[in-house]
């Protein structure tokens, strides 16, 4: 568990040296930057969704989880320095998609490893710890990028230097032990063990994903209001400091009061933050709202995964996480494309308000449907899906 936390921290140091710089970097090179960002993030999430679904199935069929985790982190690490060579509009699409292939490969087996190590009553805290390390790395990455720029490094040089923490992250994976797992079922039975009750949870997850466009739009909103480029990494830093500071206590809260209560509250907070961003009067106000938006991430991420792990049986947990990630990814694809189009053809206010409305619908659907999933879990299996 500690080793995967270190891996996540180093990986996000690498990725977040790049990500907060991309909106301004792309805006200077592509006239329709909102459309490109929406298409880029959407296509990347679609590919990642497909990879996550396959990786989840592979995780349930394999006795070893670590090899695919290593492969996923390695692919992402290899892609990031290529941003320094971007010169045409289509190159960001290819680089980002390849990066997300790595994320798709590693996500379900890594989450299955964590769920295997931790008893049910502590899973939200465990996932919260992992996300806290992830966000701490993101904060450090944004801080490092800002410092390098202040010292006179070019954006391209920052992109190249991001390979160093990425390589260290790949090496750190080998410190994580393989968990003890149930014997994999025969291949012909491997896909018949995910309970149908998960539809009552994954349906709202997919709906809420339609509201959850890439966080790059937060930085683009800040840039739209005239914030200088060097302020963008600091805004990203503030966002991730909040996420890192709150993720672990938020996981403990979810274990104590129930993840089923924390998740809809977090989704409602997402809607409030987006509504605030729509009507934010100035760059300082937007900066503060971006930091406050970190509370949504901290409350939702560990609790969502803990809730899924509780609903899914151990022998098909990898596939369950694959479905969770893939549905989220497809929803995020649509969210990115629609959000970018609304921004480009209308205004940023229209885009943020529309996303806030969908987030409220997602939270409401979860409150209505989740009790059915929990009732079926207590009464026993009532069917399964492949």
LINFEN-V920312 format. One record per residue. N is the residue number from 0. RES is the residue in three letters. SS is DSSP state (A for helix, B for strand, O for the rest). PHI is phi in whole degrees, -180 to 180 (999 if undefined). Layout:
# LINFEN-V920312
n=N res=RES ss=SS phi=PHI
n=N res=RES ss=SS phi=PHI
This chain:
# LINFEN-V920312
n=0 res=UNK ss=O phi=999
n=1 res=UNK ss=A phi=-63
n=2 res=UNK ss=A phi=-65
n=3 res=UNK ss=A phi=-66
n=4 res=UNK ss=A phi=-62
n=5 res=UNK ss=A phi=-64
n=6 res=UNK ss=A phi=-59
n=7 res=UNK ss=A phi=-64
n=8 res=UNK ss=A phi=-60
n=9 res=UNK ss=A phi=-66
n=10 res=UNK ss=A phi=-62
n=11 res=UNK ss=A phi=-77
n=12 res=UNK ss=A phi=-58
n=13 res=UNK ss=A phi=-65
n=14 res=UNK ss=A phi=-70
n=15 res=UNK ss=A phi=-85
n=16 res=UNK ss=O phi=-70
n=17 res=UNK ss=O phi=-104
n=18 res=UNK ss=A phi=-57
n=19 res=UNK ss=A phi=-67
n=20 res=UNK ss=A phi=-88
n=21 res=UNK ss=A phi=-67
n=22 res=UNK ss=A phi=-56
n=23 res=UNK ss=A phi=-69
n=24 res=UNK ss=A phi=-60
n=25 res=UNK ss=A phi=-77
n=26 res=UNK ss=A phi=-62
n=27 res=UNK ss=O phi=-76
n=28 res=UNK ss=O phi=-118
n=29 res=UNK ss=O phi=-129
n=30 res=UNK ss=O phi=-61
n=31 res=UNK ss=O phi=-96
n=32 res=UNK ss=A phi=-59
n=33 res=UNK ss=A phi=-59
n=34 res=UNK ss=A phi=-65
n=35 res=UNK ss=A phi=-64
n=36 res=UNK ss=A phi=-64
n=37 res=UNK ss=A phi=-62
n=38 res=UNK ss=A phi=-67
n=39 res=UNK ss=A phi=-63
n=40 res=UNK ss=A phi=-69
n=41 res=UNK ss=A phi=-66
n=42 res=UNK ss=A phi=-62
n=43 res=UNK ss=A phi=-63
n=44 res=UNK ss=A phi=-70
n=45 res=UNK ss=A phi=-64
n=46 res=UNK ss=A phi=-64
n=47 res=UNK ss=A phi=-62
n=48 res=UNK ss=A phi=-62
n=49 res=UNK ss=A phi=-63
n=50 res=UNK ss=A phi=-66
n=51 res=UNK ss=A phi=-67
n=52 res=UNK ss=A phi=-64
n=53 res=UNK ss=A phi=-64
n=54 res=UNK ss=A phi=-64
n=55 res=UNK ss=A phi=-65
n=56 res=UNK ss=A phi=-64
n=57 res=UNK ss=A phi=-62
n=58 res=UNK ss=A phi=-63
n=59 res=UNK ss=A phi=-75
n=60 res=UNK ss=A phi=-94
n=61 res=UNK ss=O phi=-107
n=62 res=UNK ss=O phi=-80
n=63 res=UNK ss=O phi=-121
n=64 res=UNK ss=O phi=-103
n=65 res=UNK ss=A phi=-63
n=66 res=UNK ss=A phi=-56
n=67 res=UNK ss=A phi=-72
n=68 res=UNK ss=A phi=-62
n=69 res=UNK ss=A phi=-61
n=70 res=UNK ss=A phi=-61
n=71 res=UNK ss=A phi=-63
n=72 res=UNK ss=A phi=-65
n=73 res=UNK ss=A phi=-67
n=74 res=UNK ss=A phi=-61
n=75 res=UNK ss=A phi=-62
n=76 res=UNK ss=A phi=-62
n=77 res=UNK ss=A phi=-69
n=78 res=UNK ss=A phi=-79
n=79 res=UNK ss=A phi=-62
n=80 res=UNK ss=A phi=-64
n=81 res=UNK ss=A phi=-66
n=82 res=UNK ss=A phi=-59
n=83 res=UNK ss=A phi=-65
n=84 res=UNK ss=A phi=-102
n=85 res=UNK ss=O phi=-65
n=86 res=UNK ss=O phi=-140
n=87 res=UNK ss=O phi=-135
n=88 res=UNK ss=A phi=-63
n=89 res=UNK ss=A phi=-81
n=90 res=UNK ss=A phi=-67
n=91 res=UNK ss=A phi=-59
n=92 res=UNK ss=A phi=-60
n=93 res=UNK ss=A phi=-65
n=94 res=UNK ss=A phi=-65
n=95 res=UNK ss=A phi=-67
n=96 res=UNK ss=A phi=-62
n=97 res=UNK ss=A phi=-63
n=98 res=UNK ss=A phi=-58
n=99 res=UNK ss=A phi=-73
n=100 res=UNK ss=A phi=-59
n=101 res=UNK ss=A phi=-62
n=102 res=UNK ss=A phi=-64
n=103 res=UNK ss=A phi=-64
n=104 res=UNK ss=A phi=-70
n=105 res=UNK ss=A phi=-90
n=106 res=UNK ss=A phi=-60
n=107 res=UNK ss=A phi=-61
n=108 res=UNK ss=A phi=-65
n=109 res=UNK ss=A phi=-65
n=110 res=UNK ss=A phi=-66
n=111 res=UNK ss=A phi=-66
n=112 res=UNK ss=A phi=-61
n=113 res=UNK ss=A phi=-63
n=114 res=UNK ss=A phi=-63
n=115 res=UNK ss=A phi=-73
n=116 res=UNK ss=A phi=-78
n=117 res=UNK ss=O phi=-116
n=118 res=UNK ss=O phi=-70
n=119 res=UNK ss=A phi=-54
n=120 res=UNK ss=A phi=-71
n=121 res=UNK ss=A phi=-125
n=122 res=UNK ss=A phi=-70
n=123 res=UNK ss=A phi=-62
n=124 res=UNK ss=A phi=-67
n=125 res=UNK ss=A phi=-65
n=126 res=UNK ss=A phi=-67
n=127 res=UNK ss=A phi=-64
n=128 res=UNK ss=A phi=-62
n=129 res=UNK ss=A phi=-62
n=130 res=UNK ss=A phi=-69
n=131 res=UNK ss=A phi=-62
n=132 res=UNK ss=A phi=-65
n=133 res=UNK ss=A phi=-59
n=134 res=UNK ss=A phi=-73
n=135 res=UNK ss=A phi=-63
n=136 res=UNK ss=A phi=-64
n=137 res=UNK ss=A phi=-63
n=138 res=UNK ss=A phi=-63
n=139 res=UNK ss=A phi=-65
n=140 res=UNK ss=A phi=-64
n=141 res=UNK ss=A phi=-64
n=142 res=UNK ss=A phi=-64
n=143 res=UNK ss=A phi=-65
n=144 res=UNK ss=A phi=-62
n=145 res=UNK ss=A phi=-63
n=146 res=UNK ss=A phi=-65
n=147 res=UNK ss=A phi=-63
n=148 res=UNK ss=A phi=-65
n=149 res=UNK ss=A phi=-65
n=150 res=UNK ss=O phi=-83
n=151 res=UNK ss=O phi=101
n=152 res=UNK ss=O phi=-70
n=153 res=UNK ss=O phi=-78
n=154 res=UNK ss=A phi=-60
n=155 res=UNK ss=A phi=-63
n=156 res=UNK ss=A phi=-66
n=157 res=UNK ss=A phi=-60
n=158 res=UNK ss=A phi=-60
n=159 res=UNK ss=A phi=-65
n=160 res=UNK ss=A phi=-68
n=161 res=UNK ss=A phi=-64
n=162 res=UNK ss=A phi=-68
n=163 res=UNK ss=A phi=-67
n=164 res=UNK ss=A phi=-64
n=165 res=UNK ss=A phi=-62
n=166 res=UNK ss=A phi=-65
n=167 res=UNK ss=A phi=-64
n=168 res=UNK ss=A phi=-63
n=169 res=UNK ss=A phi=-60
n=170 res=UNK ss=A phi=-65
n=171 res=UNK ss=A phi=-70
n=172 res=UNK ss=A phi=-59
n=173 res=UNK ss=A phi=-71
n=174 res=UNK ss=A phi=-81
n=175 res=UNK ss=O phi=-84
n=176 res=UNK ss=O phi=-83
n=177 res=UNK ss=O phi=-72
n=178 res=UNK ss=O phi=-77
n=179 res=UNK ss=O phi=-77
n=180 res=UNK ss=O phi=-133
n=181 res=UNK ss=O phi=-62
n=182 res=UNK ss=O phi=-61
n=183 res=UNK ss=O phi=-61
n=184 res=UNK ss=O phi=-69
n=185 res=UNK ss=O phi=-56
n=186 res=UNK ss=A phi=-54
n=187 res=UNK ss=A phi=-73
n=188 res=UNK ss=A phi=-105
n=189 res=UNK ss=O phi=-65
n=190 res=UNK ss=O phi=-101
n=191 res=UNK ss=O phi=-108
n=192 res=UNK ss=O phi=-119
n=193 res=UNK ss=B phi=-89
n=194 res=UNK ss=B phi=-69
n=195 res=UNK ss=A phi=-66
n=196 res=UNK ss=A phi=-60
n=197 res=UNK ss=A phi=-65
n=198 res=UNK ss=A phi=-58
n=199 res=UNK ss=A phi=-69
n=200 res=UNK ss=A phi=-100
n=201 res=UNK ss=A phi=-70
n=202 res=UNK ss=A phi=-61
n=203 res=UNK ss=A phi=-60
n=204 res=UNK ss=A phi=-59
n=205 res=UNK ss=A phi=-66
n=206 res=UNK ss=A phi=-66
n=207 res=UNK ss=A phi=-63
n=208 res=UNK ss=A phi=-59
n=209 res=UNK ss=O phi=-67
n=210 res=UNK ss=O phi=-95
n=211 res=UNK ss=O phi=-103
n=212 res=UNK ss=O phi=-69
n=213 res=UNK ss=O phi=-56
n=214 res=UNK ss=O phi=-68
n=215 res=UNK ss=A phi=-60
n=216 res=UNK ss=A phi=-67
n=217 res=UNK ss=A phi=-63
n=218 res=UNK ss=A phi=-70
n=219 res=UNK ss=A phi=-66
n=220 res=UNK ss=A phi=-63
n=221 res=UNK ss=A phi=-65
n=222 res=UNK ss=A phi=-65
n=223 res=UNK ss=A phi=-61
n=224 res=UNK ss=O phi=-89
n=225 res=UNK ss=O phi=93
n=226 res=UNK ss=O phi=-68
n=227 res=UNK ss=O phi=-69
n=228 res=UNK ss=A phi=-55
n=229 res=UNK ss=A phi=-71
n=230 res=UNK ss=A phi=-81
n=231 res=UNK ss=A phi=-64
n=232 res=UNK ss=A phi=-62
n=233 res=UNK ss=A phi=-70
n=234 res=UNK ss=A phi=-64
n=235 res=UNK ss=A phi=-64
n=236 res=UNK ss=A phi=-61
n=237 res=UNK ss=A phi=-63
n=238 res=UNK ss=A phi=-59
n=239 res=UNK ss=A phi=-79
n=240 res=UNK ss=A phi=-63
n=241 res=UNK ss=A phi=-62
n=242 res=UNK ss=A phi=-60
n=243 res=UNK ss=A phi=-66
n=244 res=UNK ss=A phi=-72
n=245 res=UNK ss=A phi=-101
n=246 res=UNK ss=A phi=-59
n=247 res=UNK ss=A phi=-68
n=248 res=UNK ss=A phi=-62
n=249 res=UNK ss=A phi=-66
n=250 res=UNK ss=A phi=-64
n=251 res=UNK ss=A phi=-62
n=252 res=UNK ss=A phi=-62
n=253 res=UNK ss=A phi=-64
n=254 res=UNK ss=A phi=-66
n=255 res=UNK ss=A phi=-82
n=256 res=UNK ss=A phi=-100
n=257 res=UNK ss=O phi=108
n=258 res=UNK ss=A phi=-63
n=259 res=UNK ss=A phi=-65
n=260 res=UNK ss=A phi=-91
n=261 res=UNK ss=A phi=-75
n=262 res=UNK ss=A phi=-62
n=263 res=UNK ss=A phi=-64
n=264 res=UNK ss=A phi=-64
n=265 res=UNK ss=A phi=-65
n=266 res=UNK ss=A phi=-64
n=267 res=UNK ss=A phi=-66
n=268 res=UNK ss=A phi=-64
n=269 res=UNK ss=A phi=-57
n=270 res=UNK ss=A phi=-62
n=271 res=UNK ss=A phi=-65
n=272 res=UNK ss=A phi=-64
n=273 res=UNK ss=A phi=-66
n=274 res=UNK ss=A phi=-63
n=275 res=UNK ss=A phi=-64
n=276 res=UNK ss=A phi=-65
n=277 res=UNK ss=A phi=-62
n=278 res=UNK ss=O phi=-111
n=279 res=UNK ss=O phi=-60
n=280 res=UNK ss=O phi=-84
n=281 res=UNK ss=O phi=-157
n=282 res=UNK ss=A phi=-62
n=283 res=UNK ss=A phi=-60
n=284 res=UNK ss=A phi=-65
n=285 res=UNK ss=A phi=-65
n=286 res=UNK ss=A phi=-57
n=287 res=UNK ss=A phi=-66
n=288 res=UNK ss=A phi=-68
n=289 res=UNK ss=A phi=-61
n=290 res=UNK ss=A phi=-63
n=291 res=UNK ss=A phi=-64
n=292 res=UNK ss=A phi=-61
n=293 res=UNK ss=A phi=-60
n=294 res=UNK ss=A phi=-63
n=295 res=UNK ss=A phi=-59
n=296 res=UNK ss=A phi=-58
n=297 res=UNK ss=A phi=-62
n=298 res=UNK ss=A phi=-74
n=299 res=UNK ss=A phi=-89
n=300 res=UNK ss=A phi=-65
n=301 res=UNK ss=A phi=-68
n=302 res=UNK ss=A phi=-66
n=303 res=UNK ss=A phi=-61
n=304 res=UNK ss=A phi=-71
n=305 res=UNK ss=A phi=-64
n=306 res=UNK ss=A phi=-63
n=307 res=UNK ss=A phi=-64
n=308 res=UNK ss=A phi=-62
n=309 res=UNK ss=A phi=-71
n=310 res=UNK ss=A phi=-82
n=311 res=UNK ss=O phi=-96
n=312 res=UNK ss=O phi=-69
n=313 res=UNK ss=A phi=-59
n=314 res=UNK ss=A phi=-74
n=315 res=UNK ss=A phi=-127
n=316 res=UNK ss=A phi=-68
n=317 res=UNK ss=A phi=-61
n=318 res=UNK ss=A phi=-67
n=319 res=UNK ss=A phi=-61
n=320 res=UNK ss=A phi=-66
n=321 res=UNK ss=A phi=-62
n=322 res=UNK ss=A phi=-63
n=323 res=UNK ss=A phi=-58
n=324 res=UNK ss=A phi=-68
n=325 res=UNK ss=A phi=-70
n=326 res=UNK ss=A phi=-64
n=327 res=UNK ss=A phi=-61
n=328 res=UNK ss=A phi=-66
n=329 res=UNK ss=A phi=-63
n=330 res=UNK ss=A phi=-62
n=331 res=UNK ss=A phi=-67
n=332 res=UNK ss=A phi=-57
n=333 res=UNK ss=A phi=-63
n=334 res=UNK ss=A phi=-59
n=335 res=UNK ss=A phi=-64
n=336 res=UNK ss=A phi=-67
n=337 res=UNK ss=A phi=-69
n=338 res=UNK ss=A phi=-61
n=339 res=UNK ss=A phi=-62
n=340 res=UNK ss=A phi=-69
n=341 res=UNK ss=A phi=-61
n=342 res=UNK ss=A phi=-64
n=343 res=UNK ss=A phi=-71
n=344 res=UNK ss=A phi=-90
n=345 res=UNK ss=O phi=-120
n=346 res=UNK ss=O phi=-145
n=347 res=UNK ss=A phi=-63
n=348 res=UNK ss=A phi=-61
n=349 res=UNK ss=A phi=-60
n=350 res=UNK ss=A phi=-63
n=351 res=UNK ss=A phi=-68
n=352 res=UNK ss=A phi=-66
n=353 res=UNK ss=A phi=-62
n=354 res=UNK ss=A phi=-65
n=355 res=UNK ss=A phi=-62
n=356 res=UNK ss=A phi=-64
n=357 res=UNK ss=A phi=-67
n=358 res=UNK ss=A phi=-62
n=359 res=UNK ss=A phi=-62
n=360 res=UNK ss=A phi=-62
n=361 res=UNK ss=A phi=-63
n=362 res=UNK ss=A phi=-64
n=363 res=UNK ss=A phi=-65
n=364 res=UNK ss=A phi=-65
n=365 res=UNK ss=A phi=-66
n=366 res=UNK ss=A phi=-61
n=367 res=UNK ss=A phi=-80
n=368 res=UNK ss=A phi=-92
n=369 res=UNK ss=A phi=-60
n=370 res=UNK ss=A phi=-56
n=371 res=UNK ss=A phi=-66
n=372 res=UNK ss=A phi=-64
n=373 res=UNK ss=A phi=-70
n=374 res=UNK ss=A phi=-67
n=375 res=UNK ss=A phi=-67
n=376 res=UNK ss=A phi=-61
n=377 res=UNK ss=A phi=-76
n=378 res=UNK ss=A phi=-88
n=379 res=UNK ss=O phi=112
n=380 res=UNK ss=O phi=-62
n=381 res=UNK ss=O phi=-129
n=382 res=UNK ss=O phi=114
n=383 res=UNK ss=B phi=-149
n=384 res=UNK ss=B phi=-135
n=385 res=UNK ss=O phi=-92
